[in-house]
Amino acid sequence: MADILLPSKISEVESSLVSPEPQRRRPAPKRAPRRPELPLVDDEIQAWSKPVQPVEDLDSVARRYPRRKLSLSSERKPMEFYDTPERPKAFSMDSLEFFFLIAQYFREALPLRLILLMIACQKAGGQIRLTQEEMATVLDVARAKINEALQEVMSHGIVFKVRRGVYQFNPPYSYRVAEFIPGTELVEAEYVQVDQDKTIAKIRTDESLPDLVRFPSLEHMREAIEELRKKRAEERAARRLARAQRQEEGSAQ
């Protein structure tokens, strides 16, 4: 017959199984709150009665809705071009073909630096209000060097002189359509816009300007670049031939 535990024995066993230290209740593991799925419906009206999940990743939303356009507006950066209905075309336009050719044509840095300076200092309508002294100060070169480089740039119809201290960029090459002039305590802010076609029409009707200014073309630059490359290729070939002849004469001796 099985032994029957006395009440005193049962109490002793229970006390051995229970720790005398106070026991803390273990917290249940935290579970992420379950969010409702985005409604996959074709009818936009039905979406109003469906729960909506907060948008955290536009890529995942775009994958679920491949036929819908997603956009997220943001604040414009300080250096970003701006174009609004109230102030359209508030930026400069520069010909990439023009940049491509002058980078190959000009073999010295100063004409290129001068062109970049004049692009940066344009006003609305393409005018540059800089004296040669100011150009020399900004580029840190002698005024005589500025005059020489400026004459070379002007000879190609890139810019022309309007009056002392004022030059005009040829619109097909670089043109500032508009500019916003911030106001002060005494002067109100101003937005100035001068359309490119009006400036071109004015230049073409001015018969006092050179033809290369009135009817700009970069073809002469293209031809000069090809001629220079052809000449340099001939010079390299002549040097290689002379070097080979000297080697043959040395081996014959």
C-alpha positions in Angstrom: 0.0 0.0 0.0 1.3 3.4 -1.1 2.6 5.6 1.6 0.2 8.4 2.5 1.9 11.8 3.1 1.0 13.4 6.3 0.0 17.1 6.3 3.3 18.0 7.9 5.2 16.2 5.2 3.2 18.0 2.4 4.0 21.4 4.0 7.7 20.5 4.1 7.7 19.6 0.4 5.9 22.8 -0.6 8.3 25.0 1.3 11.3 23.3 -0.4 9.8 24.1 -3.9 9.1 27.8 -3.1 12.0 30.3 -2.9 12.1 32.5 0.2 13.1 35.5 -2.0 10.3 37.7 -3.3 9.5 36.8 -7.0 9.1 39.5 -9.6 6.5 39.1 -12.3 8.1 38.7 -15.7 6.7 41.2 -18.2 5.1 39.7 -21.3 7.2 40.2 -24.5 6.2 43.4 -26.4 4.6 42.9 -29.7 4.6 45.5 -32.5 1.1 47.0 -32.9 -0.6 45.5 -35.9 -1.3 48.0 -38.5 -4.1 47.7 -40.9 -3.1 46.8 -44.5 -3.5 49.4 -47.2 -6.7 48.9 -49.1 -6.0 47.3 -52.4 -9.0 48.7 -54.2 -9.5 50.0 -57.7 -12.3 52.3 -56.8 -11.0 55.5 -55.1 -14.4 56.1 -53.4 -14.2 52.8 -51.5 -10.8 53.8 -50.0 -12.6 56.4 -47.8 -14.2 53.7 -45.7 -10.9 51.7 -45.3 -8.3 52.1 -42.6 -5.1 53.8 -43.8 -1.6 52.9 -42.8 0.9 55.8 -42.1 3.3 56.2 -45.0 6.9 55.6 -44.0 8.4 54.3 -47.2 7.2 55.7 -50.6 8.9 52.9 -52.4 6.8 50.2 -50.8 3.6 52.2 -51.5 4.6 52.7 -55.1 5.1 48.9 -55.5 1.6 48.3 -54.1 0.1 51.0 -56.3 2.1 50.8 -59.6 -0.5 52.8 -61.6 -0.5 55.8 -59.3 1.9 58.7 -59.2 3.5 59.5 -55.8 5.2 62.8 -54.9 6.6 64.4 -51.8 7.0 68.1 -51.7 10.1 69.6 -50.0 11.6 72.9 -49.2 13.8 74.2 -52.0 17.6 74.3 -51.4 19.3 77.7 -51.5 21.2 77.0 -54.7 18.3 75.4 -56.5 16.9 77.1 -59.6 13.3 78.3 -59.1 10.5 78.8 -61.5 7.0 79.7 -60.2 3.9 81.0 -62.0 4.3 84.3 -60.2 8.0 84.5 -61.1 8.7 82.4 -64.2 12.1 81.9 -65.8 14.0 83.2 -62.9 17.3 81.7 -64.0 20.0 81.9 -66.6 20.2 79.9 -69.8 23.6 78.8 -71.1 24.4 76.9 -74.3 26.1 73.6 -73.6 27.5 73.6 -77.1 29.1 76.9 -76.4 30.8 75.5 -73.2 31.9 72.4 -75.1 33.6 74.5 -77.8 35.3 77.2 -75.8 36.7 74.5 -73.5 38.5 73.1 -76.6 39.3 76.4 -78.4 40.9 78.5 -75.7 44.3 77.2 -74.8 44.9 79.6 -72.0 42.9 79.8 -68.8 42.3 83.5 -68.6 39.8 83.8 -71.4 37.8 81.0 -69.9 37.9 82.5 -66.4 36.8 85.8 -67.9 33.8 84.2 -69.7 32.8 82.5 -66.5 33.0 85.7 -64.5 30.9 87.6 -67.0 28.3 84.8 -67.0 28.1 85.0 -63.2 27.8 88.8 -63.2 25.0 89.1 -65.8 21.9 91.1 -65.1 18.4 90.3 -66.4 18.7 90.8 -70.2 22.4 89.7 -70.4 24.1 92.9 -69.5 27.4 92.8 -67.5 28.2 95.9 -65.5 31.9 95.5 -64.8 34.9 97.7 -65.5 38.2 96.2 -66.5 39.6 97.2 -63.2 37.0 95.2 -61.4 37.6 92.2 -63.6 41.3 92.4 -62.9 40.6 92.7 -59.1 38.3 89.7 -59.0 40.6 87.5 -61.2 43.7 88.8 -59.5 45.6 89.6 -62.7 47.0 92.7 -64.3 44.6 95.0 -66.2 46.7 94.7 -69.3 46.1 90.9 -69.3 42.3 91.5 -68.8 42.2 93.8 -71.8 44.0 91.3 -74.0 41.7 88.4 -73.0 38.6 90.6 -73.3 39.5 91.6 -76.8 40.0 88.0 -77.8 36.6 87.0 -76.3 34.9 90.0 -78.0 36.5 89.1 -81.4 34.4 85.9 -81.5 31.1 87.7 -80.9 30.7 86.2 -77.5 30.2 89.6 -75.8 30.3 93.2 -77.1 30.8 96.5 -75.4 27.7 98.7 -74.9 29.5 101.5 -73.1 32.3 102.0 -70.6 31.9 99.4 -67.9 28.9 97.8 -69.5 29.1 94.7 -71.8 26.4 92.5 -73.3 26.5 88.7 -73.6 25.3 87.4 -76.9 21.9 85.7 -76.0 22.4 82.4 -77.9 25.5 81.7 -75.8 24.5 82.8 -72.3 21.5 84.8 -71.1 19.9 85.7 -67.8 16.2 85.7 -68.5 15.2 87.2 -65.1 16.4 88.1 -61.7 14.9 88.8 -58.3 16.3 91.9 -56.6 15.7 91.8 -52.8 14.3 94.9 -51.3 15.7 97.1 -48.5 14.2 99.6 -46.0 14.0 102.2 -48.7 13.5 100.2 -51.9 10.9 97.6 -52.6 11.9 94.2 -53.9 11.7 93.9 -57.7 11.4 91.0 -60.1 12.9 91.9 -63.6 12.3 89.7 -66.6 13.7 90.3 -70.2 12.7 87.7 -72.7 15.5 86.4 -74.9 13.8 86.9 -78.2 13.4 90.6 -77.6 17.1 91.1 -76.9 18.0 89.0 -80.0 15.7 91.1 -82.2 17.2 94.3 -80.9 20.8 93.1 -81.5 20.0 92.0 -85.1 18.5 95.3 -86.1 21.6 97.2 -84.8 23.7 97.6 -88.0 26.6 99.2 -86.0 27.4 95.8 -84.5 29.7 93.3 -86.2 28.0 90.6 -88.2 29.4 87.9 -85.9 27.5 89.6 -83.1 24.3 90.1 -85.0 24.3 86.6 -86.5 26.3 84.6 -84.1 28.0 81.4 -85.2 30.5 79.0 -83.6 31.5 77.4 -86.9 34.8 79.3 -87.1 35.7 77.8 -83.7 34.9 74.3 -84.9 37.1 74.8 -88.0 39.9 76.2 -86.0 39.8 73.3 -83.5 40.0 70.8 -86.4 42.8 72.7 -88.1 44.8 72.8 -84.9 44.3 69.0 -84.2 45.3 68.2 -87.8 48.4 70.4 -87.5 49.4 68.7 -84.2 48.9 65.3 -85.7 51.2 66.2 -88.6 53.8 67.5 -86.2 53.7 64.3 -84.1 54.0 62.2 -87.3 57.0 64.2 -88.4 58.7 63.8 -85.0 58.2 60.0 -85.1 59.6 59.8 -88.6 62.7 61.9 -87.6 63.2 59.7 -84.6 63.0 56.5 -86.7 65.5 58.0 -89.2 68.0 58.8 -86.4 67.7 55.2 -85.1 68.4 53.8 -88.6 71.4 56.0 -89.0 72.7 54.9 -85.6 72.3 51.3 -86.3 74.0 51.6 -89.7 77.1 53.1 -88.1 
